[in-house]
């Protein structure tokens, strides 16, 4: 199963929007979506903190700030 991680922060309004936007795309692809609050891990906060929301697919960064649903669906199909 493909793992889609969405790097977020509690204070990020765009993070909620992107999570709601990509959730059905990820579900349609049969992938798993996990939201990760980067503030819970100092290393993640340093890497992603000023760029959230960031979409990571199977460990590879796919997009930050804006996500194109068609591109995401294509990436999840392989």
N, CA, C and O atoms as a Tripos MOL2 file, in Angstrom:
@<TRIPOS>MOLECULE
protein
  312   311    78     0     0
PROTEIN
NO_CHARGES

@<TRIPOS>ATOM
      1 N           0.8500   -1.1830    0.0000 N.3       1 UNK1
      2 CA          0.0000    0.0000    0.0000 C.3       1 UNK1
      3 C           0.8930    1.2420    0.0000 C.2       1 UNK1
      4 O           1.8730    1.3220    0.7400 O.2       1 UNK1
      5 N           0.5380    2.1870   -0.8290 N.am      2 UNK2
      6 CA          1.2780    3.4460   -0.9070 C.3       2 UNK2
      7 C           0.9560    4.2830    0.3270 C.2       2 UNK2
      8 O          -0.2000    4.3900    0.7360 O.2       2 UNK2
      9 N           1.9920    4.8710    0.9090 N.am      3 UNK3
     10 CA          1.8320    5.7240    2.0790 C.3       3 UNK3
     11 C           1.9850    7.1830    1.6710 C.2       3 UNK3
     12 O           3.0100    7.5830    1.1200 O.2       3 UNK3
     13 N           0.9530    7.9700    1.9490 N.am      4 UNK4
     14 CA          0.9790    9.4100    1.6990 C.3       4 UNK4
     15 C           0.9940   10.1010    3.0520 C.2       4 UNK4
     16 O           0.0560    9.9730    3.8380 O.2       4 UNK4
     17 N           2.0700   10.8330    3.3140 N.am      5 UNK5
     18 CA          2.1840   11.5800    4.5570 C.3       5 UNK5
     19 C           1.9770   13.0550    4.2450 C.2       5 UNK5
     20 O           2.5570   13.5870    3.2980 O.2       5 UNK5
     21 N           1.1580   13.7010    5.0360 N.am      6 UNK6
     22 CA          0.9500   15.1360    4.8970 C.3       6 UNK6
     23 C           1.5560   15.7970    6.1170 C.2       6 UNK6
     24 O           1.0700   15.6370    7.2370 O.2       6 UNK6
     25 N           2.6240   16.5400    5.8850 N.am      7 UNK7
     26 CA          3.2960   17.2520    6.9670 C.3       7 UNK7
     27 C           2.5070   18.5220    7.2630 C.2       7 UNK7
     28 O           2.2690   19.3330    6.3680 O.2       7 UNK7
     29 N           2.1040   18.6940    8.5180 N.am      8 UNK8
     30 CA          1.2310   19.8070    8.9110 C.3       8 UNK8
     31 C           1.7280   20.4460   10.2010 C.2       8 UNK8
     32 O           2.6320   19.9370   10.8650 O.2       8 UNK8
     33 N           1.1120   21.5740   10.5350 N.am      9 UNK9
     34 CA          1.2880   22.2380   11.8350 C.3       9 UNK9
     35 C          -0.1010   22.6330   12.3110 C.2       9 UNK9
     36 O          -0.9920   22.8890   11.5000 O.2       9 UNK9
     37 N          -0.2840   22.6830   13.6100 N.am     10 UNK10
     38 CA         -1.5840   23.0410   14.1790 C.3      10 UNK10
     39 C          -2.0070   24.4490   13.7820 C.2      10 UNK10
     40 O          -3.2020   24.7280   13.6860 O.2      10 UNK10
     41 N          -1.0530   25.3330   13.5530 N.am     11 UNK11
     42 CA         -1.3580   26.7320   13.2360 C.3      11 UNK11
     43 C          -1.4770   26.9950   11.7420 C.2      11 UNK11
     44 O          -1.5390   28.1520   11.3250 O.2      11 UNK11
     45 N          -1.5090   25.9530   10.9360 N.am     12 UNK12
     46 CA         -1.5020   26.0870    9.4750 C.3      12 UNK12
     47 C          -2.9120   25.9090    8.9140 C.2      12 UNK12
     48 O          -3.4250   24.7920    8.8570 O.2      12 UNK12
     49 N          -3.5340   27.0110    8.5030 N.am     13 UNK13
     50 CA         -4.8640   26.9380    7.9110 C.3      13 UNK13
     51 C          -4.8750   26.2130    6.5800 C.2      13 UNK13
     52 O          -5.8290   25.4960    6.2770 O.2      13 UNK13
     53 N          -3.8350   26.3860    5.7800 N.am     14 UNK14
     54 CA         -3.7540   25.7120    4.4870 C.3      14 UNK14
     55 C          -3.6450   24.2020    4.6490 C.2      14 UNK14
     56 O          -4.0610   23.4500    3.7690 O.2      14 UNK14
     57 N          -3.0910   23.7620    5.7600 N.am     15 UNK15
     58 CA         -2.9300   22.3260    5.9890 C.3      15 UNK15
     59 C          -4.2850   21.6230    6.0460 C.2      15 UNK15
     60 O          -4.4470   20.5410    5.4820 O.2      15 UNK15
     61 N          -5.2450   22.2260    6.7160 N.am     16 UNK16
     62 CA         -6.5900   21.6430    6.7960 C.3      16 UNK16
     63 C          -7.2270   21.5730    5.4160 C.2      16 UNK16
     64 O          -7.8690   20.5810    5.0700 O.2      16 UNK16
     65 N          -7.0480   22.6290    4.6330 N.am     17 UNK17
     66 CA         -7.6160   22.6710    3.2820 C.3      17 UNK17
     67 C          -7.0190   21.5790    2.4100 C.2      17 UNK17
     68 O          -7.7470   20.8630    1.7210 O.2      17 UNK17
     69 N          -5.6970   21.4470    2.4340 N.am     18 UNK18
     70 CA         -5.0330   20.4440    1.6060 C.3      18 UNK18
     71 C          -5.3960   19.0320    2.0690 C.2      18 UNK18
     72 O          -5.5940   18.1480    1.2350 O.2      18 UNK18
     73 N          -5.4860   18.8070    3.3630 N.am     19 UNK19
     74 CA         -5.8740   17.4860    3.8700 C.3      19 UNK19
     75 C          -7.2510   17.1000    3.3450 C.2      19 UNK19
     76 O          -7.4480   15.9770    2.8800 O.2      19 UNK19
     77 N          -8.1990   18.0220    3.4170 N.am     20 UNK20
     78 CA         -9.5510   17.7490    2.9230 C.3      20 UNK20
     79 C          -9.5530   17.5470    1.4130 C.2      20 UNK20
     80 O         -10.3190   16.7340    0.8950 O.2      20 UNK20
     81 N          -8.7030   18.2780    0.7090 N.am     21 UNK21
     82 CA         -8.6260   18.1870   -0.7500 C.3      21 UNK21
     83 C          -8.0780   16.8390   -1.2040 C.2      21 UNK21
     84 O          -8.6250   16.2210   -2.1170 O.2      21 UNK21
     85 N          -6.9960   16.3790   -0.5670 N.am     22 UNK22
     86 CA         -6.3390   15.1660   -1.0650 C.3      22 UNK22
     87 C          -6.9110   13.8740   -0.4910 C.2      22 UNK22
     88 O          -6.6720   12.7990   -1.0410 O.2      22 UNK22
     89 N          -7.6530   13.9600    0.5910 N.am     23 UNK23
     90 CA         -8.1810   12.7470    1.2220 C.3      23 UNK23
     91 C          -8.9490   11.8550    0.2430 C.2      23 UNK23
     92 O          -8.6840   10.6530    0.2040 O.2      23 UNK23
     93 N          -9.8930   12.3880   -0.5540 N.am     24 UNK24
     94 CA        -10.6070   11.5030   -1.4810 C.3      24 UNK24
     95 C          -9.7190   10.9650   -2.6050 C.2      24 UNK24
     96 O          -9.9400    9.8490   -3.0760 O.2      24 UNK24
     97 N          -8.7350   11.7270   -3.0370 N.am     25 UNK25
     98 CA         -7.8220   11.2700   -4.0900 C.3      25 UNK25
     99 C          -7.0000   10.0880   -3.5810 C.2      25 UNK25
    100 O          -6.8330    9.0870   -4.2770 O.2      25 UNK25
    101 N          -6.4940   10.2200   -2.3640 N.am     26 UNK26
    102 CA         -5.7020    9.1510   -1.7530 C.3      26 UNK26
    103 C          -6.5700    7.9060   -1.5490 C.2      26 UNK26
    104 O          -6.1310    6.7920   -1.8360 O.2      26 UNK26
    105 N          -7.7800    8.0870   -1.0610 N.am     27 UNK27
    106 CA         -8.6880    6.9570   -0.8350 C.3      27 UNK27
    107 C          -9.0250    6.2520   -2.1430 C.2      27 UNK27
    108 O          -9.0300    5.0230   -2.2000 O.2      27 UNK27
    109 N          -9.3080    7.0230   -3.1970 N.am     28 UNK28
    110 CA         -9.6330    6.4330   -4.4990 C.3      28 UNK28
    111 C          -8.4870    5.5890   -5.0420 C.2      28 UNK28
    112 O          -8.7140    4.6180   -5.7630 O.2      28 UNK28
    113 N          -7.2570    5.9600   -4.6960 N.am     29 UNK29
    114 CA         -6.0830    5.2260   -5.1700 C.3      29 UNK29
    115 C          -5.7700    4.0210   -4.2850 C.2      29 UNK29
    116 O          -4.8600    3.2490   -4.5880 O.2      29 UNK29
    117 N          -6.5170    3.8570   -3.1950 N.am     30 UNK30
    118 CA         -6.2610    2.7550   -2.2850 C.3      30 UNK30
    119 C          -5.0110    2.9480   -1.4510 C.2      30 UNK30
    120 O          -4.4370    1.9850   -0.9430 O.2      30 UNK30
    121 N          -4.5910    4.1980   -1.3130 N.am     31 UNK31
    122 CA         -3.3980    4.5210   -0.5300 C.3      31 UNK31
    123 C          -3.8100    4.9000    0.8910 C.2      31 UNK31
    124 O          -4.9940    5.0560    1.1890 O.2      31 UNK31
    125 N          -2.8210    5.0420    1.7510 N.am     32 UNK32
    126 CA         -3.0630    5.4180    3.1440 C.3      32 UNK32
    127 C          -2.5690    6.8410    3.3650 C.2      32 UNK32
    128 O          -1.4440    7.1770    2.9950 O.2      32 UNK32
    129 N          -3.4140    7.6780    3.9720 N.am     33 UNK33
    130 CA         -3.0550    9.0590    4.2910 C.3      33 UNK33
    131 C          -2.7970    9.1800    5.7840 C.2      33 UNK33
    132 O          -3.6300    8.7890    6.6030 O.2      33 UNK33
    133 N          -1.6300    9.7290    6.1340 N.am     34 UNK34
    134 CA         -1.2650    9.9590    7.5290 C.3      34 UNK34
    135 C          -0.8640   11.4210    7.6700 C.2      34 UNK34
    136 O           0.0020   11.9050    6.9410 O.2      34 UNK34
    137 N          -1.4960   12.1240    8.6110 N.am     35 UNK35
    138 CA         -1.1190   13.5040    8.9070 C.3      35 UNK35
    139 C          -0.0760   13.4980   10.0100 C.2      35 UNK35
    140 O          -0.2530   12.8480   11.0410 O.2      35 UNK35
    141 N           1.0030   14.2190    9.7910 N.am     36 UNK36
    142 CA          2.0970   14.2740   10.7580 C.3      36 UNK36
    143 C           2.3160   15.7220   11.1590 C.2      36 UNK36
    144 O           2.6410   16.5670   10.3240 O.2      36 UNK36
    145 N           2.1340   16.0050   12.4500 N.am     37 UNK37
    146 CA          2.3800   17.3480   12.9800 C.3      37 UNK37
    147 C           3.8840   17.4930   13.1770 C.2      37 UNK37
    148 O           4.4610   16.8680   14.0670 O.2      37 UNK37
    149 N           4.5140   18.3110   12.3510 N.am     38 UNK38
    150 CA          5.9700   18.4310   12.3860 C.3      38 UNK38
    151 C           6.4770   19.0340   13.6890 C.2      38 UNK38
    152 O           7.6460   18.8650   14.0350 O.2      38 UNK38
    153 N           5.6150   19.7330   14.4130 N.am     39 UNK39
    154 CA          6.0440   20.3310   15.6750 C.3      39 UNK39
    155 C           6.3120   19.2840   16.7540 C.2      39 UNK39
    156 O           6.8970   19.6020   17.7890 O.2      39 UNK39
    157 N           5.8940   18.0470   16.5250 N.am     40 UNK40
    158 CA          6.1430   16.9760   17.4760 C.3      40 UNK40
    159 C           7.5170   16.3420   17.3340 C.2      40 UNK40
    160 O           7.8990   15.4960   18.1420 O.2      40 UNK40
    161 N           8.2630   16.7490   16.3070 N.am     41 UNK41
    162 CA          9.5880   16.1810   16.0550 C.3      41 UNK41
    163 C          10.5160   17.3030   15.6040 C.2      41 UNK41
    164 O          10.3110   17.8680   14.5300 O.2      41 UNK41
    165 N          11.5280   17.6370   16.3940 N.am     42 UNK42
    166 CA         12.4090   18.7560   16.0430 C.3      42 UNK42
    167 C          13.0490   18.6360   14.6570 C.2      42 UNK42
    168 O          13.2260   19.6410   13.9690 O.2      42 UNK42
    169 N          13.3960   17.4170   14.2470 N.am     43 UNK43
    170 CA         14.0030   17.2300   12.9290 C.3      43 UNK43
    171 C          13.0000   17.5450   11.8200 C.2      43 UNK43
    172 O          13.3380   18.2200   10.8470 O.2      43 UNK43
    173 N          11.7690   17.0580   11.9660 N.am     44 UNK44
    174 CA         10.7370   17.3570   10.9700 C.3      44 UNK44
    175 C          10.3930   18.8380   10.9680 C.2      44 UNK44
    176 O          10.1590   19.4170    9.9060 O.2      44 UNK44
    177 N          10.3590   19.4560   12.1360 N.am     45 UNK45
    178 CA         10.0630   20.8890   12.2270 C.3      45 UNK45
    179 C          11.1130   21.6960   11.4820 C.2      45 UNK45
    180 O          10.7850   22.6730   10.8080 O.2      45 UNK45
    181 N          12.3660   21.2960   11.5990 N.am     46 UNK46
    182 CA         13.4430   21.9920   10.8930 C.3      46 UNK46
    183 C          13.3240   21.7900    9.3910 C.2      46 UNK46
    184 O          13.4930   22.7360    8.6210 O.2      46 UNK46
    185 N          13.0330   20.5610    8.9670 N.am     47 UNK47
    186 CA         12.9790   20.2400    7.5390 C.3      47 UNK47
    187 C          11.7460   20.8100    6.8440 C.2      47 UNK47
    188 O          11.8450   21.3190    5.7270 O.2      47 UNK47
    189 N          10.5890   20.7290    7.4940 N.am     48 UNK48
    190 CA          9.3350   21.0700    6.8300 C.3      48 UNK48
    191 C           8.6030   22.2670    7.4250 C.2      48 UNK48
    192 O           7.6650   22.7740    6.8100 O.2      48 UNK48
    193 N           9.0040   22.7310    8.6030 N.am     49 UNK49
    194 CA          8.2300   23.6990    9.3740 C.3      49 UNK49
    195 C           7.7680   24.9340    8.6490 C.2      49 UNK49
    196 O           6.6310   25.3660    8.8400 O.2      49 UNK49
    197 N           8.6230   25.5250    7.8090 N.am     50 UNK50
    198 CA          8.2280   26.7580    7.1290 C.3      50 UNK50
    199 C           7.6180   26.5030    5.7600 C.2      50 UNK50
    200 O           7.3260   27.4490    5.0290 O.2      50 UNK50
    201 N           7.4190   25.2200    5.3960 N.am     51 UNK51
    202 CA          6.8910   24.9000    4.0660 C.3      51 UNK51
    203 C           5.5840   24.1240    4.0960 C.2      51 UNK51
    204 O           5.0710   23.7530    3.0400 O.2      51 UNK51
    205 N           5.0370   23.8690    5.2670 N.am     52 UNK52
    206 CA          3.8180   23.0610    5.3400 C.3      52 UNK52
    207 C           2.6440   23.7740    4.6710 C.2      52 UNK52
    208 O           2.5850   25.0030    4.6830 O.2      52 UNK52
    209 N           1.7180   23.0270    4.0930 N.am     53 UNK53
    210 CA          1.6460   21.5750    4.0320 C.3      53 UNK53
    211 C           2.5900   20.9930    2.9730 C.2      53 UNK53
    212 O           2.7770   21.5710    1.9020 O.2      53 UNK53
    213 N           3.1690   19.8530    3.2930 N.am     54 UNK54
    214 CA          4.0520   19.1330    2.3800 C.3      54 UNK54
    215 C           3.5190   17.7130    2.2310 C.2      54 UNK54
    216 O           3.2510   17.0360    3.2230 O.2      54 UNK54
    217 N           3.3680   17.2650    0.9800 N.am     55 UNK55
    218 CA          2.9110   15.9080    0.6910 C.3      55 UNK55
    219 C           4.1360   15.0480    0.3870 C.2      55 UNK55
    220 O           4.9550   15.3930   -0.4660 O.2      55 UNK55
    221 N           4.2490   13.9290    1.0930 N.am     56 UNK56
    222 CA          5.3470   12.9830    0.9030 C.3      56 UNK56
    223 C           4.7280   11.6370    0.5320 C.2      56 UNK56
    224 O           3.8640   11.1260    1.2440 O.2      56 UNK56
    225 N           5.1760   11.0670   -0.5860 N.am     57 UNK57
    226 CA          4.6640    9.7740   -1.0430 C.3      57 UNK57
    227 C           5.7770    8.7450   -0.9160 C.2      57 UNK57
    228 O           6.8270    8.8700   -1.5470 O.2      57 UNK57
    229 N           5.5400    7.7400   -0.1050 N.am     58 UNK58
    230 CA          6.5270    6.6770    0.1380 C.3      58 UNK58
    231 C           7.9220    7.2400    0.3910 C.2      58 UNK58
    232 O           8.9080    6.7430   -0.1530 O.2      58 UNK58
    233 N           7.9960    8.2780    1.2170 N.am     59 UNK59
    234 CA          9.2740    8.8360    1.6230 C.3      59 UNK59
    235 C           9.8640    9.8840    0.7020 C.2      59 UNK59
    236 O          10.9100   10.4540    1.0120 O.2      59 UNK59
    237 N           9.2150   10.1530   -0.4270 N.am     60 UNK60
    238 CA          9.7100   11.1390   -1.3910 C.3      60 UNK60
    239 C           8.7870   12.3540   -1.4060 C.2      60 UNK60
    240 O           7.5710   12.2170   -1.5440 O.2      60 UNK60
    241 N           9.3680   13.5390   -1.2630 N.am     61 UNK61
    242 CA          8.5530   14.7560   -1.2860 C.3      61 UNK61
    243 C           7.8970   14.9170   -2.6540 C.2      61 UNK61
    244 O           8.5620   14.8470   -3.6880 O.2      61 UNK61
    245 N           6.5900   15.1320   -2.6430 N.am     62 UNK62
    246 CA          5.8200   15.2690   -3.8770 C.3      62 UNK62
    247 C           5.4240   16.7160   -4.1380 C.2      62 UNK62
    248 O           5.5520   17.1910   -5.2660 O.2      62 UNK62
    249 N           4.9480   17.4240   -3.1220 N.am     63 UNK63
    250 CA          4.4670   18.7930   -3.3180 C.3      63 UNK63
    251 C           4.4530   19.5340   -1.9950 C.2      63 UNK63
    252 O           4.3720   18.9310   -0.9250 O.2      63 UNK63
    253 N           4.5340   20.8570   -2.0890 N.am     64 UNK64
    254 CA          4.3360   21.6740   -0.8950 C.3      64 UNK64
    255 C           3.4480   22.8530   -1.2590 C.2      64 UNK64
    256 O           3.4480   23.3270   -2.3950 O.2      64 UNK64
    257 N           2.7090   23.3070   -0.2930 N.am     65 UNK65
    258 CA          1.7520   24.4040   -0.3680 C.3      65 UNK65
    259 C           0.5330   24.0850   -1.2230 C.2      65 UNK65
    260 O          -0.5850   24.0750   -0.7080 O.2      65 UNK65
    261 N           0.7170   23.8250   -2.5060 N.am     66 UNK66
    262 CA         -0.4040   23.5490   -3.4060 C.3      66 UNK66
    263 C          -0.2620   22.1470   -3.9880 C.2      66 UNK66
    264 O           0.8440   21.7000   -4.2910 O.2      66 UNK66
    265 N          -1.3910   21.4580   -4.1410 N.am     67 UNK67
    266 CA         -1.3790   20.1050   -4.6910 C.3      67 UNK67
    267 C          -2.3690   20.0390   -5.8410 C.2      67 UNK67
    268 O          -3.5170   20.4600   -5.7040 O.2      67 UNK67
    269 N          -1.9260   19.5110   -6.9700 N.am     68 UNK68
    270 CA         -2.7920   19.2910   -8.1220 C.3      68 UNK68
    271 C          -3.3560   17.8750   -8.0030 C.2      68 UNK68
    272 O          -2.6030   16.9010   -7.9910 O.2      68 UNK68
    273 N          -4.6790   17.7640   -7.9170 N.am     69 UNK69
    274 CA         -5.2990   16.4520   -7.7110 C.3      69 UNK69
    275 C          -4.9870   15.4660   -8.8280 C.2      69 UNK69
    276 O          -4.7540   14.2880   -8.5580 O.2      69 UNK69
    277 N          -4.9790   15.9250  -10.0800 N.am     70 UNK70
    278 CA         -4.6980   15.0270  -11.2020 C.3      70 UNK70
    279 C          -3.2620   14.5110  -11.1330 C.2      70 UNK70
    280 O          -3.0130   13.3330  -11.3910 O.2      70 UNK70
    281 N          -2.3230   15.3810  -10.7900 N.am     71 UNK71
    282 CA         -0.9250   14.9590  -10.6610 C.3      71 UNK71
    283 C          -0.7540   13.9930   -9.4920 C.2      71 UNK71
    284 O           0.0060   13.0280   -9.5840 O.2      71 UNK71
    285 N          -1.4610   14.2540   -8.3960 N.am     72 UNK72
    286 CA         -1.3980   13.3580   -7.2460 C.3      72 UNK72
    287 C          -1.9610   11.9890   -7.6110 C.2      72 UNK72
    288 O          -1.3570   10.9660   -7.2910 O.2      72 UNK72
    289 N          -3.1010   11.9610   -8.2730 N.am     73 UNK73
    290 CA         -3.7110   10.6920   -8.6740 C.3      73 UNK73
    291 C          -2.7760    9.9080   -9.5870 C.2      73 UNK73
    292 O          -2.6360    8.6940   -9.4400 O.2      73 UNK73
    293 N          -2.1380   10.5960  -10.5280 N.am     74 UNK74
    294 CA         -1.2020    9.9290  -11.4370 C.3      74 UNK74
    295 C          -0.0040    9.3690  -10.6750 C.2      74 UNK74
    296 O           0.4400    8.2550  -10.9520 O.2      74 UNK74
    297 N           0.5140   10.1240   -9.7270 N.am     75 UNK75
    298 CA          1.6600    9.6640   -8.9360 C.3      75 UNK75
    299 C           1.2900    8.4440   -8.0980 C.2      75 UNK75
    300 O           2.1170    7.5530   -7.9020 O.2      75 UNK75
    301 N           0.0750    8.4000   -7.6110 N.am     76 UNK76
    302 CA         -0.3570    7.2780   -6.7790 C.3      76 UNK76
    303 C          -0.6340    6.0230   -7.5970 C.2      76 UNK76
    304 O          -0.6160    4.9130   -7.0650 O.2      76 UNK76
    305 N          -0.8900    6.1990   -8.8930 N.am     77 UNK77
    306 CA         -1.1160    5.0470   -9.7650 C.3      77 UNK77
    307 C           0.1930    4.4300  -10.2290 C.2      77 UNK77
    308 O           0.2090    3.3360  -10.7940 O.2      77 UNK77
    309 N           1.2860    5.1340   -9.9900 N.am     78 UNK78
    310 CA          2.5950    4.5950  -10.3490 C.3      78 UNK78
    311 C           3.0210    5.1270  -11.6540 C.2      78 UNK78
    312 O           4.1040    4.7910  -12.1340 O.2      78 UNK78
@<TRIPOS>BOND
     1     1     2 1
     2     2     3 1
     3     3     4 2
     4     3     5 am
     5     5     6 1
     6     6     7 1
     7     7     8 2
     8     7     9 am
     9     9    10 1
    10    10    11 1
    11    11    12 2
    12    11    13 am
    13    13    14 1
    14    14    15 1
    15    15    16 2
    16    15    17 am
    17    17    18 1
    18    18    19 1
    19    19    20 2
    20    19    21 am
    21    21    22 1
    22    22    23 1
    23    23    24 2
    24    23    25 am
    25    25    26 1
    26    26    27 1
    27    27    28 2
    28    27    29 am
    29    29    30 1
    30    30    31 1
    31    31    32 2
    32    31    33 am
    33    33    34 1
    34    34    35 1
    35    35    36 2
    36    35    37 am
    37    37    38 1
    38    38    39 1
    39    39    40 2
    40    39    41 am
    41    41    42 1
    42    42    43 1
    43    43    44 2
    44    43    45 am
    45    45    46 1
    46    46    47 1
    47    47    48 2
    48    47    49 am
    49    49    50 1
    50    50    51 1
    51    51    52 2
    52    51    53 am
    53    53    54 1
    54    54    55 1
    55    55    56 2
    56    55    57 am
    57    57    58 1
    58    58    59 1
    59    59    60 2
    60    59    61 am
    61    61    62 1
    62    62    63 1
    63    63    64 2
    64    63    65 am
    65    65    66 1
    66    66    67 1
    67    67    68 2
    68    67    69 am
    69    69    70 1
    70    70    71 1
    71    71    72 2
    72    71    73 am
    73    73    74 1
    74    74    75 1
    75    75    76 2
    76    75    77 am
    77    77    78 1
    78    78    79 1
    79    79    80 2
    80    79    81 am
    81    81    82 1
    82    82    83 1
    83    83    84 2
    84    83    85 am
    85    85    86 1
    86    86    87 1
    87    87    88 2
    88    87    89 am
    89    89    90 1
    90    90    91 1
    91    91    92 2
    92    91    93 am
    93    93    94 1
    94    94    95 1
    95    95    96 2
    96    95    97 am
    97    97    98 1
    98    98    99 1
    99    99   100 2
   100    99   101 am
   101   101   102 1
   102   102   103 1
   103   103   104 2
   104   103   105 am
   105   105   106 1
   106   106   107 1
   107   107   108 2
   108   107   109 am
   109   109   110 1
   110   110   111 1
   111   111   112 2
   112   111   113 am
   113   113   114 1
   114   114   115 1
   115   115   116 2
   116   115   117 am
   117   117   118 1
   118   118   119 1
   119   119   120 2
   120   119   121 am
   121   121   122 1
   122   122   123 1
   123   123   124 2
   124   123   125 am
   125   125   126 1
   126   126   127 1
   127   127   128 2
   128   127   129 am
   129   129   130 1
   130   130   131 1
   131   131   132 2
   132   131   133 am
   133   133   134 1
   134   134   135 1
   135   135   136 2
   136   135   137 am
   137   137   138 1
   138   138   139 1
   139   139   140 2
   140   139   141 am
   141   141   142 1
   142   142   143 1
   143   143   144 2
   144   143   145 am
   145   145   146 1
   146   146   147 1
   147   147   148 2
   148   147   149 am
   149   149   150 1
   150   150   151 1
   151   151   152 2
   152   151   153 am
   153   153   154 1
   154   154   155 1
   155   155   156 2
   156   155   157 am
   157   157   158 1
   158   158   159 1
   159   159   160 2
   160   159   161 am
   161   161   162 1
   162   162   163 1
   163   163   164 2
   164   163   165 am
   165   165   166 1
   166   166   167 1
   167   167   168 2
   168   167   169 am
   169   169   170 1
   170   170   171 1
   171   171   172 2
   172   171   173 am
   173   173   174 1
   174   174   175 1
   175   175   176 2
   176   175   177 am
   177   177   178 1
   178   178   179 1
   179   179   180 2
   180   179   181 am
   181   181   182 1
   182   182   183 1
   183   183   184 2
   184   183   185 am
   185   185   186 1
   186   186   187 1
   187   187   188 2
   188   187   189 am
   189   189   190 1
   190   190   191 1
   191   191   192 2
   192   191   193 am
   193   193   194 1
   194   194   195 1
   195   195   196 2
   196   195   197 am
   197   197   198 1
   198   198   199 1
   199   199   200 2
   200   199   201 am
   201   201   202 1
   202   202   203 1
   203   203   204 2
   204   203   205 am
   205   205   206 1
   206   206   207 1
   207   207   208 2
   208   207   209 am
   209   209   210 1
   210   210   211 1
   211   211   212 2
   212   211   213 am
   213   213   214 1
   214   214   215 1
   215   215   216 2
   216   215   217 am
   217   217   218 1
   218   218   219 1
   219   219   220 2
   220   219   221 am
   221   221   222 1
   222   222   223 1
   223   223   224 2
   224   223   225 am
   225   225   226 1
   226   226   227 1
   227   227   228 2
   228   227   229 am
   229   229   230 1
   230   230   231 1
   231   231   232 2
   232   231   233 am
   233   233   234 1
   234   234   235 1
   235   235   236 2
   236   235   237 am
   237   237   238 1
   238   238   239 1
   239   239   240 2
   240   239   241 am
   241   241   242 1
   242   242   243 1
   243   243   244 2
   244   243   245 am
   245   245   246 1
   246   246   247 1
   247   247   248 2
   248   247   249 am
   249   249   250 1
   250   250   251 1
   251   251   252 2
   252   251   253 am
   253   253   254 1
   254   254   255 1
   255   255   256 2
   256   255   257 am
   257   257   258 1
   258   258   259 1
   259   259   260 2
   260   259   261 am
   261   261   262 1
   262   262   263 1
   263   263   264 2
   264   263   265 am
   265   265   266 1
   266   266   267 1
   267   267   268 2
   268   267   269 am
   269   269   270 1
   270   270   271 1
   271   271   272 2
   272   271   273 am
   273   273   274 1
   274   274   275 1
   275   275   276 2
   276   275   277 am
   277   277   278 1
   278   278   279 1
   279   279   280 2
   280   279   281 am
   281   281   282 1
   282   282   283 1
   283   283   284 2
   284   283   285 am
   285   285   286 1
   286   286   287 1
   287   287   288 2
   288   287   289 am
   289   289   290 1
   290   290   291 1
   291   291   292 2
   292   291   293 am
   293   293   294 1
   294   294   295 1
   295   295   296 2
   296   295   297 am
   297   297   298 1
   298   298   299 1
   299   299   300 2
   300   299   301 am
   301   301   302 1
   302   302   303 1
   303   303   304 2
   304   303   305 am
   305   305   306 1
   306   306   307 1
   307   307   308 2
   308   307   309 am
   309   309   310 1
   310   310   311 1
   311   311   312 2
@<TRIPOS>SUBSTRUCTURE
     1 UNK1         2 RESIDUE 1 A UNK
     2 UNK2         6 RESIDUE 1 A UNK
     3 UNK3        10 RESIDUE 1 A UNK
     4 UNK4        14 RESIDUE 1 A UNK
     5 UNK5        18 RESIDUE 1 A UNK
     6 UNK6        22 RESIDUE 1 A UNK
     7 UNK7        26 RESIDUE 1 A UNK
     8 UNK8        30 RESIDUE 1 A UNK
     9 UNK9        34 RESIDUE 1 A UNK
    10 UNK10       38 RESIDUE 1 A UNK
    11 UNK11       42 RESIDUE 1 A UNK
    12 UNK12       46 RESIDUE 1 A UNK
    13 UNK13       50 RESIDUE 1 A UNK
    14 UNK14       54 RESIDUE 1 A UNK
    15 UNK15       58 RESIDUE 1 A UNK
    16 UNK16       62 RESIDUE 1 A UNK
    17 UNK17       66 RESIDUE 1 A UNK
    18 UNK18       70 RESIDUE 1 A UNK
    19 UNK19       74 RESIDUE 1 A UNK
    20 UNK20       78 RESIDUE 1 A UNK
    21 UNK21       82 RESIDUE 1 A UNK
    22 UNK22       86 RESIDUE 1 A UNK
    23 UNK23       90 RESIDUE 1 A UNK
    24 UNK24       94 RESIDUE 1 A UNK
    25 UNK25       98 RESIDUE 1 A UNK
    26 UNK26      102 RESIDUE 1 A UNK
    27 UNK27      106 RESIDUE 1 A UNK
    28 UNK28      110 RESIDUE 1 A UNK
    29 UNK29      114 RESIDUE 1 A UNK
    30 UNK30      118 RESIDUE 1 A UNK
    31 UNK31      122 RESIDUE 1 A UNK
    32 UNK32      126 RESIDUE 1 A UNK
    33 UNK33      130 RESIDUE 1 A UNK
    34 UNK34      134 RESIDUE 1 A UNK
    35 UNK35      138 RESIDUE 1 A UNK
    36 UNK36      142 RESIDUE 1 A UNK
    37 UNK37      146 RESIDUE 1 A UNK
    38 UNK38      150 RESIDUE 1 A UNK
    39 UNK39      154 RESIDUE 1 A UNK
    40 UNK40      158 RESIDUE 1 A UNK
    41 UNK41      162 RESIDUE 1 A UNK
    42 UNK42      166 RESIDUE 1 A UNK
    43 UNK43      170 RESIDUE 1 A UNK
    44 UNK44      174 RESIDUE 1 A UNK
    45 UNK45      178 RESIDUE 1 A UNK
    46 UNK46      182 RESIDUE 1 A UNK
    47 UNK47      186 RESIDUE 1 A UNK
    48 UNK48      190 RESIDUE 1 A UNK
    49 UNK49      194 RESIDUE 1 A UNK
    50 UNK50      198 RESIDUE 1 A UNK
    51 UNK51      202 RESIDUE 1 A UNK
    52 UNK52      206 RESIDUE 1 A UNK
    53 UNK53      210 RESIDUE 1 A UNK
    54 UNK54      214 RESIDUE 1 A UNK
    55 UNK55      218 RESIDUE 1 A UNK
    56 UNK56      222 RESIDUE 1 A UNK
    57 UNK57      226 RESIDUE 1 A UNK
    58 UNK58      230 RESIDUE 1 A UNK
    59 UNK59      234 RESIDUE 1 A UNK
    60 UNK60      238 RESIDUE 1 A UNK
    61 UNK61      242 RESIDUE 1 A UNK
    62 UNK62      246 RESIDUE 1 A UNK
    63 UNK63      250 RESIDUE 1 A UNK
    64 UNK64      254 RESIDUE 1 A UNK
    65 UNK65      258 RESIDUE 1 A UNK
    66 UNK66      262 RESIDUE 1 A UNK
    67 UNK67      266 RESIDUE 1 A UNK
    68 UNK68      270 RESIDUE 1 A UNK
    69 UNK69      274 RESIDUE 1 A UNK
    70 UNK70      278 RESIDUE 1 A UNK
    71 UNK71      282 RESIDUE 1 A UNK
    72 UNK72      286 RESIDUE 1 A UNK
    73 UNK73      290 RESIDUE 1 A UNK
    74 UNK74      294 RESIDUE 1 A UNK
    75 UNK75      298 RESIDUE 1 A UNK
    76 UNK76      302 RESIDUE 1 A UNK
    77 UNK77      306 RESIDUE 1 A UNK
    78 UNK78      310 RESIDUE 1 A UNK
